[in-house]
Amino acid sequence: SVEYGSASLLQVATRSQLSSFTDLKSFEVVHMVRDLARKEGSTMLSQLAQRVASAMHSRDPFAKIKGLISDMIAKMEEEKAADATKKDYCDKELSESTAKKAEKTAEIEKLSTQIDKSASRSAQLKEEVSQLQNELSALASAQASMDQIRSQEHEAFVKNKADLDQGLEGIKTALKVLNEYYASKDKAHTAASGASSGIIGLLEVCESDFAKSSAEIASAEETAAADHERETKENDVERVAKEKDVEYKGKESATLDKTVSEVTSDRSGVQAQLDAVLEYLSKIEEECIAKAETYVDRTAHRESEIAGLKEALQVLESETAFVQRRASHRKGALRGHILSSTV
């Protein structure tokens, strides 16, 4: 019974000493966690400090507090690892999406340049075709006017030539009659030979003038006809060349218009792809970049929090070992004292 009473006394003394020491160290850990929460601005650590304070009144506060802190460290390390994984994901998606954006933007710029170049060339060709058609119209009008003038000139020539030829024939007939008349041996005719020579001379001058005029208008007609034929051939050559230009330029313009249509369709497809990339990139940027705290800041805070908790945990572990050694020593000393007293 003495031994039993001594043991009870030992347990009570030891429990009393340990309780006051545990409370002191528990308070120290609570303050460490609270200070860490204020320093890092962490709501999660503030809540942990409250749970640690509540655990001080548990049956085994050191074990309870140690468990709470260890669990929080494990949770933070998991979140840190998840954050690192998320960063790798974000870096990859941002890099690939940004590269796709640059690629599609460059492709659209290239297609736009091709469209602008083809459209500009097509417009230039259409303008040239329009100019050529105006020139062909003017050429046709000039040829028609020239043909009309030539026709009028030829009609005038035919009429004038006929008149001259008829007059010339009349003069020749008159000269023939007069020459035959005055060549006879009739004395009356011989007496009038002086007057006849004047008439015949006048008719001969008229004959010469008519013949000269006929030759001149014939020569003029021939020259005019040759000029008209030459100019008509030159106009034909020019017309054919311009018509070929119209044909080739029209075909080229049509081909360019088709190219513009096809490339515009291609650009619309690429633009749709770019829009999708931009939409996804916006979401990724919002998810990975548009945050108040960057990954570097979060990592720094998390590492500081984990280090602080580990420090608090180290205090608990070292003090737990110390308390256990001290309790064991006091327990042995007290037992020896009680046993010596009983003897």
C-alpha positions in Angstrom: 0.0 0.0 0.0 2.9 2.3 0.6 4.4 1.5 -2.7 1.0 2.1 -4.4 0.6 5.4 -2.6 4.1 6.4 -3.6 3.5 5.6 -7.2 0.3 7.7 -7.2 2.2 10.5 -5.7 4.9 10.2 -8.3 2.3 10.2 -11.1 0.6 13.2 -9.8 3.8 15.1 -9.4 5.1 14.2 -12.8 1.8 15.0 -14.5 1.7 18.4 -12.8 5.2 19.3 -13.9 4.6 18.0 -17.4 1.3 19.8 -17.8 2.8 23.2 -17.0 5.7 22.6 -19.3 3.5 21.3 -22.1 1.2 24.3 -21.9 4.2 26.6 -22.1 5.6 25.0 -25.2 2.2 24.6 -26.7 1.7 28.3 -26.3 5.0 28.9 -27.9 4.0 26.9 -30.9 0.6 28.6 -31.1 2.4 32.0 -31.2 4.8 30.8 -33.8 2.0 29.7 -36.1 0.0 32.9 -35.5 3.1 35.0 -36.2 3.7 33.0 -39.3 0.1 33.5 -40.4 0.3 37.3 -39.9 3.7 37.4 -41.7 2.4 35.5 -44.8 -1.1 36.9 -44.6 -2.4 33.3 -44.6 -6.0 32.5 -43.5 -5.2 28.8 -43.6 -2.4 29.3 -41.1 -4.6 31.4 -38.9 -7.2 28.6 -38.8 -4.4 26.2 -38.0 -3.3 28.4 -35.1 -6.9 28.2 -33.8 -6.9 24.4 -34.1 -3.5 24.2 -32.4 -4.8 26.4 -29.5 -7.8 24.1 -29.1 -5.6 21.0 -29.1 -3.7 22.3 -26.1 -6.6 21.1 -24.0 -6.6 17.6 -25.4 -5.4 14.5 -23.6 -2.0 14.4 -25.5 -1.5 18.0 -26.7 2.0 17.4 -28.1 0.8 14.5 -30.3 -2.3 16.3 -31.4 -0.5 19.5 -32.2 2.3 17.6 -34.0 -0.3 15.8 -36.0 -2.1 19.1 -37.0 1.2 20.7 -38.1 2.4 17.6 -39.9 -0.9 17.3 -41.8 -0.7 21.0 -42.8 2.9 20.6 -44.0 1.9 17.6 -46.1 -1.1 19.5 -47.5 1.1 22.5 -48.4 3.7 20.3 -50.0 1.0 18.6 -52.1 -0.3 22.0 -53.1 3.2 23.2 -53.9 3.7 20.1 -56.1 0.4 20.6 -57.7 1.2 24.3 -58.3 4.5 23.3 -60.0 2.6 20.8 -62.2 0.1 23.5 -63.0 3.0 25.9 -63.9 4.5 23.3 -66.2 1.1 22.9 -67.8 0.6 26.7 -68.1 4.1 27.2 -69.5 3.5 24.5 -72.1 0.0 25.7 -73.1 1.0 29.4 -73.2 4.1 28.7 -75.2 2.3 26.5 -77.8 -0.7 28.8 -78.0 1.5 31.9 -78.4 3.5 30.1 -81.1 0.2 29.1 -82.9 -1.0 32.7 -82.7 2.2 33.9 -84.3 2.0 31.2 -86.9 -1.6 31.9 -87.9 -1.1 35.7 -87.7 1.9 35.4 -90.1 -0.1 33.1 -92.4 -3.0 35.6 -92.5 -0.6 38.4 -93.3 0.9 36.4 -96.1 -2.5 35.5 -97.5 -3.6 39.2 -97.2 -0.6 40.3 -99.1 -1.3 37.8 -101.8 -5.0 38.9 -101.9 -4.0 42.6 -102.1 -1.4 42.0 -104.7 -3.7 39.9 -106.9 -6.7 42.3 -106.5 -4.5 45.3 -107.3 -3.1 43.6 -110.4 -6.6 42.5 -111.5 -7.9 46.0 -111.1 -5.0 47.4 -113.1 -5.7 44.8 -115.9 -9.4 45.7 -115.9 -8.5 49.4 -116.3 -6.1 48.5 -119.1 -8.8 46.4 -120.8 -11.3 49.3 -120.5 -8.7 51.6 -122.0 -8.1 49.2 -124.8 -11.8 48.8 -125.5 -12.1 52.6 -125.7 -9.2 52.7 -128.1 -10.8 49.9 -130.2 -14.0 51.8 -130.3 -12.2 55.0 -131.4 -10.3 53.0 -134.0 -13.5 51.5 -135.3 -15.1 54.9 -135.4 -12.1 56.4 -137.2 -12.1 53.5 -139.7 -15.8 54.0 -140.4 -15.2 57.7 -140.9 -12.3 57.0 -143.2 -14.3 54.5 -145.2 -17.1 56.9 -145.6 -14.8 59.7 -146.8 -13.1 57.3 -149.2 -16.4 56.2 -150.6 -17.5 59.9 -151.1 -14.1 60.6 -152.7 -14.5 57.7 -155.0 -18.0 58.6 -156.0 -16.9 62.2 -156.8 -14.0 60.8 -158.8 -16.2 58.5 -160.8 -18.6 61.4 -161.6 -15.8 63.9 -162.4 -13.9 61.3 -164.5 -17.0 60.5 -166.4 -17.7 64.2 -167.0 -14.1 64.8 -168.1 -14.0 61.8 -170.3 -17.3 62.7 -171.9 -16.1 66.3 -172.5 -12.8 65.1 -173.8 -14.6 62.7 -176.3 -16.8 65.6 -177.4 -13.7 67.8 -178.0 -12.0 65.1 -179.9 -15.1 64.5 -182.0 -15.3 68.3 -182.7 -11.7 68.5 -183.7 -12.1 65.5 -185.9 -15.0 67.0 -187.7 -13.3 70.4 -188.0 -10.1 68.9 -189.3 -11.9 66.8 -191.8 -14.1 69.8 -192.8 -11.2 72.2 -193.3 -9.1 69.6 -195.0 -11.4 69.4 -198.0 -10.6 71.3 -201.3 -13.6 73.4 -201.2 -12.7 77.1 -201.9 -15.0 78.4 -199.3 -13.4 76.2 -196.7 -10.0 77.4 -197.9 -11.1 81.0 -197.4 -12.1 80.3 -193.9 -9.0 78.4 -193.0 -7.7 81.3 -191.0 -10.6 81.4 -188.7 -10.7 77.6 -188.4 -7.1 77.5 -187.1 -8.1 79.6 -184.2 -11.1 77.5 -183.3 -9.1 74.3 -183.7 -6.3 75.7 -181.5 -8.8 76.6 -178.8 -10.3 73.1 -178.9 -6.9 71.6 -178.7 -6.1 73.6 -175.6 -9.4 72.4 -174.1 -8.6 68.9 -175.1 -5.2 69.1 -173.4 -6.7 70.7 -170.2 -9.4 68.0 -170.1 -6.9 65.2 -170.6 -4.6 66.7 -167.9 -7.5 67.1 -165.4 -8.6 63.5 -166.1 -5.1 62.2 -165.5 -4.7 64.3 -162.3 -7.9 63.1 -160.7 -7.1 59.5 -161.8 -3.7 59.8 -160.1 -5.3 61.4 -157.0 -7.9 58.6 -156.9 -5.2 56.0 -157.1 -3.1 57.7 -154.4 -6.2 58.1 -152.1 -7.2 54.5 -152.7 -3.6 53.3 -151.9 -3.5 55.5 -148.7 -6.9 54.1 -147.6 -5.8 50.6 -148.2 -2.5 51.1 -146.3 -4.2 52.9 -143.4 -6.9 50.2 -143.3 -4.3 47.5 -143.0 -2.5 49.4 -140.3 -5.8 49.8 -138.4 -6.4 46.0 -138.9 -3.0 45.2 -137.4 -3.6 47.6 -134.5 -7.1 46.3 -134.0 -6.0 42.6 -133.9 -3.2 43.4 -131.4 -5.5 45.4 -129.1 -8.2 42.6 -129.3 -5.5 40.1 -128.3 -4.5 42.3 -125.4 -8.1 42.5 -124.3 -8.4 38.8 -124.5 -5.2 38.0 -122.6 -5.6 40.7 -120.0 -9.2 39.7 -119.5 -8.2 36.0 -118.9 -5.4 37.1 -116.6 -7.8 39.3 -114.6 -10.4 36.5 -114.4 -7.7 34.1 -113.1 -6.6 36.7 -110.5 -10.2 37.2 -109.4 -10.5 33.5 -108.9 -7.3 33.4 -107.0 -8.5 36.3 -104.8 -11.7 34.4 -104.1 -9.9 31.1 -103.2 -7.2 32.8 -101.1 -9.9 34.9 -99.3 -11.7 31.6 -98.5 -8.4 30.2 -97.2 -7.8 33.3 -95.1 -11.3 33.0 -93.6 -10.4 29.4 -92.6 -7.1 30.5 -91.1 -8.8 33.4 -89.4 -11.3 31.0 -87.8 -8.3 28.9 -86.5 -6.7 32.1 -85.2 -9.9 33.1 -83.5 -10.0 29.7 -81.8 -6.4 30.0 -80.7 -7.0 33.5 -79.4 -10.0 32.4 -77.4 -8.1 29.5 -75.9 -5.1 31.7 -75.2 -7.3 34.2 -73.5 -8.7 31.5 -71.2 -5.2 30.1 -70.5 -3.9 33.6 -69.8 -6.8 34.3 -67.4 -6.1 30.9 -65.7 -2.4 31.1 -65.6 -1.4 34.8 -65.7 -4.3 37.1 -64.7 -3.9 36.5 -61.0 -2.8 38.9 -58.2 -0.1 36.5 -57.1 2.4 35.0 -59.5 3.7 31.5 -59.3 7.0 32.7 -58.1 5.3 34.7 -55.3 3.1 31.8 -54.4 6.1 29.4 -54.3 8.0 31.8 -52.1 5.1 32.2 -49.7 4.5 28.4 -49.6 8.1 27.6 -48.9 8.2 30.2 -46.2 5.1 28.8 -44.6 6.4 25.2 -44.8 9.7 26.3 -43.3 7.9 28.1 -40.5 5.7 25.1 -39.7 8.7 22.7 -39.8 10.4 25.0 -37.4 7.4 24.8 -35.1 7.3 21.1 -35.5 11.0 20.9 -34.7 10.3 22.8 -31.4 7.6 20.3 -30.6 9.8 17.3 -31.4 12.8 18.5 -29.5 10.7 19.6 -26.5 8.8 16.3 -26.6 12.1 14.4 -26.3 13.3 16.7 -23.6 10.1 16.3 -21.6 10.2 12.5 -21.9 13.8 12.4 -20.6 13.1 14.9 -17.8 10.0 13.0 -16.7 11.8 9.7 -16.7 14.6 11.2 -14.6 12.2 12.8 -12.1 10.2 9.7 -11.9 13.3 7.6 -11.1 14.6 10.1 -8.5 11.2 10.4 -6.8 10.8 6.6 -6.6 14.3 6.3 -5.0 13.4 9.0 -2.4 10.1 7.2 -1.6 11.8 3.8 -1.2 14.5 5.2 1.1 11.9 6.8 3.3 10.0 3.6 3.7 13.1 1.8 4.9 
